[in-house]
Amino acid sequence: MPKSAVTPTRMVLNQLKGRLRTASRGHKLLKDKRDEEMRQFMDIVRRNKVLREKVDEGLSGAFAAMSMASAVMSPEMLEQSLLYARQRMELDVSHKNIMSVNVPVYHFDQQSPDESGQLPYGFAQTSGELDDALRQLYDVFNDMLELAEVEKTMQLLAEDIEKTRRRVNALEYVMIPELQENIRYITMKLAENESATKVRLMKVKEMVLQQAHHYER
Amino acid sequence: MYKIAVIGSPDTVIGFKALGLDTFPVRQPEEAHKIFKAITKADQPDEYAIIYLEENLAEALKADIDRFKDVPRPAVILIPGKDGSLGLGQSALQAAVERAVGVNIL
């Protein structure tokens, strides 16, 4: 039995058939979308994994170098040397479209004319360990930036895949079976009506004949 | 132009300050919560596009982090602290996989 009340008429039947066509086409398209999104997602997950390991490793190295530097220098001195950055780090964000999901792409160009351009302090009162630590940190930072991009992409894509998957399932397991059920119900009801009419007509014909000719069978 | 923020313990963030990032040294998770709220407010002239957050603060700021999972900006990225990695960054990856696939396939 159909779940919702449908009027068994030809007009409704045609409407339902149209909706079924649209639903199946949408289902096919969404399924393709989901598959492609999934493929992209797995690529990104793999990249994320590698980057995450690289960043974890790099940062612990940089922190270790940093604590070496702070061991050599006095804390006040260290703080003072790092207080003012040579430049402000700013970021330009544009967007890339992956399967109609807008994901960020970070552009960032550091203008450091020479090696010392990165370092915000003079060399006289600081130790070489600090230079090393900062260089390591700077190297890791490029990976961190990429990690941020990849991780955000991953999250956004995951959200969209979830949405698409739900739509595909809703169409496949709810919408399309329900429409098919309703169509079957209407077709059967129409056939039933037709045969009922036929039987009624035959009966009427018989009655009319009997009245006119006192015709007994 | 967008900015980059680093929130973590003073020892962790000091190096990033030299790189020119906006650093927010915190000692208590509550403090981090307040800062997080402040820098993610909508009506700022320059938004933060990336917020690096030290892992040990992640637990306390979970609600704040989850709020920004589905929006393009900012990206909240967990980084290990000075005391080594807690593996929370990996768990973000697993959560995303679980969300997309339905099961954890890693």
Boltz contact constraints between the chains, C-beta under 6 A:
constraints:
  - contact:
      token1: [A, 41]
      token2: [B, 100]
      max_distance: 6.0
  - contact:
      token1: [A, 45]
      token2: [B, 97]
      max_distance: 6.0
  - contact:
      token1: [A, 48]
      token2: [B, 93]
      max_distance: 6.0
  - contact:
      token1: [A, 52]
      token2: [B, 89]
      max_distance: 6.0
  - contact:
      token1: [A, 56]
      token2: [B, 80]
      max_distance: 6.0
  - contact:
      token1: [A, 56]
      token2: [B, 85]
      max_distance: 6.0
  - contact:
      token1: [A, 59]
      token2: [B, 80]
      max_distance: 6.0
  - contact:
      token1: [A, 60]
      token2: [B, 84]
      max_distance: 6.0
  - contact:
      token1: [A, 63]
      token2: [B, 82]
      max_distance: 6.0
  - contact:
      token1: [A, 66]
      token2: [B, 15]
      max_distance: 6.0
  - contact:
      token1: [A, 82]
      token2: [B, 14]
      max_distance: 6.0
  - contact:
      token1: [A, 82]
      token2: [B, 17]
      max_distance: 6.0
  - contact:
      token1: [A, 82]
      token2: [B, 18]
      max_distance: 6.0
  - contact:
      token1: [A, 85]
      token2: [B, 18]
      max_distance: 6.0
  - contact:
      token1: [A, 85]
      token2: [B, 20]
      max_distance: 6.0
  - contact:
      token1: [A, 87]
      token2: [B, 20]
      max_distance: 6.0
  - contact:
      token1: [A, 88]
      token2: [B, 20]
      max_distance: 6.0
  - contact:
      token1: [A, 89]
      token2: [B, 4]
      max_distance: 6.0
  - contact:
      token1: [A, 89]
      token2: [B, 20]
      max_distance: 6.0
  - contact:
      token1: [A, 89]
      token2: [B, 21]
      max_distance: 6.0
  - contact:
      token1: [A, 90]
      token2: [B, 1]
      max_distance: 6.0
  - contact:
      token1: [A, 91]
      token2: [B, 2]
      max_distance: 6.0
  - contact:
      token1: [A, 91]
      token2: [B, 4]
      max_distance: 6.0
  - contact:
      token1: [A, 91]
      token2: [B, 49]
      max_distance: 6.0
  - contact:
      token1: [A, 93]
      token2: [B, 2]
      max_distance: 6.0
  - contact:
      token1: [A, 93]
      token2: [B, 49]
      max_distance: 6.0
  - contact:
      token1: [A, 104]
      token2: [B, 72]
      max_distance: 6.0
  - contact:
      token1: [A, 120]
      token2: [B, 18]
      max_distance: 6.0
  - contact:
      token1: [A, 134]
      token2: [B, 18]
      max_distance: 6.0
  - contact:
      token1: [A, 137]
      token2: [B, 15]
      max_distance: 6.0
  - contact:
      token1: [A, 141]
      token2: [B, 19]
      max_distance: 6.0
  - contact:
      token1: [A, 148]
      token2: [B, 50]
      max_distance: 6.0
  - contact:
      token1: [A, 148]
      token2: [B, 75]
      max_distance: 6.0
  - contact:
      token1: [A, 148]
      token2: [B, 77]
      max_distance: 6.0
  - contact:
      token1: [A, 151]
      token2: [B, 77]
      max_distance: 6.0
  - contact:
      token1: [A, 152]
      token2: [B, 75]
      max_distance: 6.0
  - contact:
      token1: [A, 154]
      token2: [B, 96]
      max_distance: 6.0
  - contact:
      token1: [A, 155]
      token2: [B, 69]
      max_distance: 6.0
  - contact:
      token1: [A, 155]
      token2: [B, 96]
      max_distance: 6.0
  - contact:
      token1: [A, 158]
      token2: [B, 96]
      max_distance: 6.0
  - contact:
      token1: [A, 158]
      token2: [B, 99]
      max_distance: 6.0
  - contact:
      token1: [A, 158]
      token2: [B, 100]
      max_distance: 6.0
  - contact:
      token1: [A, 159]
      token2: [B, 70]
      max_distance: 6.0
  - contact:
      token1: [A, 161]
      token2: [B, 100]
      max_distance: 6.0
  - contact:
      token1: [A, 162]
      token2: [B, 99]
      max_distance: 6.0
